[in-house]
């Protein structure tokens, strides 16, 4: 394997160092007319601080196409970005009242713990140790993922077991690094990790041939592959070596704010379950007689009060951002990601499921 990899890499004709530009997307959502927020103390210190400041502060990645990256105009785009915009809509009825703070794996948790950001939405895996030891809470699983490998097609590698003896680029301070070591030990292969802190530098090292393979979540591999000069020159191997449930985080101890973020996630999924889209939500408000839809859209009941929000909060979110499927396709479709496990539970293999709005 070592001789095969060395020969293939030595024959490479071009070396390209590439950063991660953003996926081209539609303009930033226009702000609807503001809705009045409930008066008085909300019962959430985080929510009160956000309202007093007039802006939600969201921690995102330093640049991962499809998930969170600034476009050519400096406007942040992506799946995780849209989750933050949805929270801003629920609070302010304005998707633009968000300030995005890029965070690396090494500083992301500290930024949330210290109050530098209000919410962290950046391809972060839900694990027991993170849930119990960091003073943080995961608000839901917005994306079911798993760790994989990408190699150059010229290496003619068909599966991960053939990487015995290979150098593999990996980012430190992530579950990815530990998963790589655990996987290699479990199938008794020898790998040589090349540990590089910044994601952009990891990608550049892989493209330049310093590593035989690059490992991260499959969603991240798809993002990186989509940004290469010739995406078809790179192959994502079929092996998935871990479970990586990704989702937004908030500080532990502010249950009401955690509930807001959690039920925005469930609302996006619930809207897709009900077939309510950005284009049809106004019609649904006027004509949809299904009890679940009436409660979600604030036509009956008083569900917003329990969150410290206006009862029309989910109407505003859907109108500005669309449902979960619309958020997914708008951001992740262009980088080649299929719904897979992130399809609704009513689809074979789909895991996305919203508890009832009642």
C-alpha positions, 0 to 999 in steps of 0.5 A, spaced: 500 500 500 505 504 501 509 503 495 502 504 491 500 510 494 507 513 493 507 512 486 500 515 485 502 521 489 509 522 485 505 522 478 500 527 480 501 533 475 498 539 479 498 541 486 492 546 488 492 549 494 484 551 495 480 555 501 473 554 502 469 559 498 461 559 500 456 556 496 452 561 491 446 562 494 440 567 494 440 574 497 439 574 505 432 574 507 428 580 507 426 582 514 418 582 515 415 588 519 417 587 526 412 583 531 411 586 538 415 581 543 411 579 549 412 585 555 416 584 561 421 579 563 421 572 559 424 568 564 430 567 560 436 571 562 439 569 555 433 571 551 432 578 555 440 579 554 439 578 546 432 583 546 436 588 550 442 588 545 437 587 539 442 582 536 443 574 536 450 572 536 451 566 533 458 562 533 459 558 526 465 555 523 470 558 520 468 556 513 464 550 511 461 551 504 453 549 505 453 549 512 456 556 514 461 561 510 461 568 508 459 569 500 463 574 496 459 580 499 461 578 506 453 575 507 453 568 511 450 563 508 448 555 510 444 550 513 447 552 520 446 559 518 439 559 517 438 555 524 441 562 527 437 566 522 430 562 524 432 564 532 432 571 530 426 571 526 422 567 532 425 573 537 425 579 532 421 577 526 428 579 522 432 574 520 438 579 519 438 581 526 444 576 527 452 577 528 456 571 526 462 569 530 467 564 526 469 559 531 475 553 531 474 547 534 479 549 540 475 555 542 467 554 540 465 551 547 469 556 550 466 562 546 459 559 548 461 558 555 463 565 556 457 568 553 461 571 547 456 567 543 448 566 545 448 559 541 453 555 537 451 552 530 457 549 527 457 542 525 458 539 533 457 532 535 452 531 541 456 526 545 455 524 553 462 528 555 460 534 551 453 534 554 455 532 561 461 536 563 461 542 559 455 546 562 452 546 555 446 543 552 444 540 545 438 543 543 436 537 538 439 533 532 439 538 526 443 533 521 445 526 522 452 525 520 458 520 520 465 520 519 468 518 512 474 518 508 476 522 501 482 520 497 484 522 490 481 518 485 488 516 482 490 512 488 484 507 486 482 506 493 476 502 494 475 502 501 478 505 508 481 498 509 486 499 503 488 505 507 493 501 511 500 505 512 497 511 509 497 518 511 491 521 513 489 529 514 485 530 521 483 536 525 485 536 532 480 538 538 474 534 534 471 527 535 474 526 528 481 525 531 479 520 536 474 516 532 480 515 527 485 512 532 479 508 535 477 505 528 484 504 526 485 500 532 479 496 531 481 493 524 488 493 526 491 497 520 496 502 521 495 510 519 499 516 520 495 522 522 497 529 520 494 533 525 493 540 522 489 545 526 485 549 521 480 546 517 483 550 511 490 548 512 487 541 512 484 541 506 490 545 502 495 539 505 490 534 502 490 537 496 497 538 495 499 531 497 501 531 504 496 526 506 493 520 502 486 521 505 482 526 508 477 525 514 472 528 517 464 528 517 461 525 510 457 532 510 464 536 511 467 531 505 462 533 500 463 540 502 470 540 501 469 536 494 464 541 491 469 546 492 475 543 488 477 545 481 475 538 479 470 535 484 470 528 480 478 527 481 476 526 489 472 520 491 468 519 498 469 512 500 463 508 502 465 507 509 462 510 515 466 509 521 462 513 526 455 516 528 455 524 528 449 527 530 450 534 529 446 540 532 446 547 535 448 548 543 446 553 548 448 554 555 446 549 561 441 552 566 437 557 561 431 552 559 427 557 556 432 559 551 434 551 550 426 550 549 426 556 544 432 553 539 429 546 540 422 547 538 424 552 532 428 545 530 422 541 531 417 547 528 421 546 521 421 539 521 413 539 523 412 544 517 415 539 512 411 534 515 404 538 514 407 540 507 407 547 509 412 551 506 414 559 505 410 560 499 404 556 502 404 558 510 399 564 509 394 560 506 395 555 511 394 560 516 387 562 513 385 555 511 388 550 514 383 546 519 388 541 521 388 541 529 396 540 529 397 546 524 392 551 527 396 550 534 403 550 530 401 557 526 398 560 533 391 560 530 389 556 537 392 555 543 397 559 547 403 555 545 408 561 544 407 564 551 410 558 554 417 560 550 416 567 552 414 568 544 409 571 540 404 566 538 405 567 531 412 565 532 412 559 527 409 563 522 414 568 522 420 563 522 416 558 516 415 565 512 422 567 512 426 561 512 421 555 509 421 548 512 426 543 514 426 540 507 427 547 504 433 549 508 436 543 507 435 543 499 437 550 499 444 549 502 446 542 502 443 540 495 448 544 491 454 541 495 451 534 493 448 531 499 442 527 499 437 527 505 438 520 507 437 519 514 435 526 514 429 525 511 422 525 514 421 519 519 415 517 514 420 516 508 424 509 509 431 510 512 429 517 515 430 519 522 427 526 522 421 527 527 418 532 530 414 531 537 407 534 537 405 541 537 400 541 543 
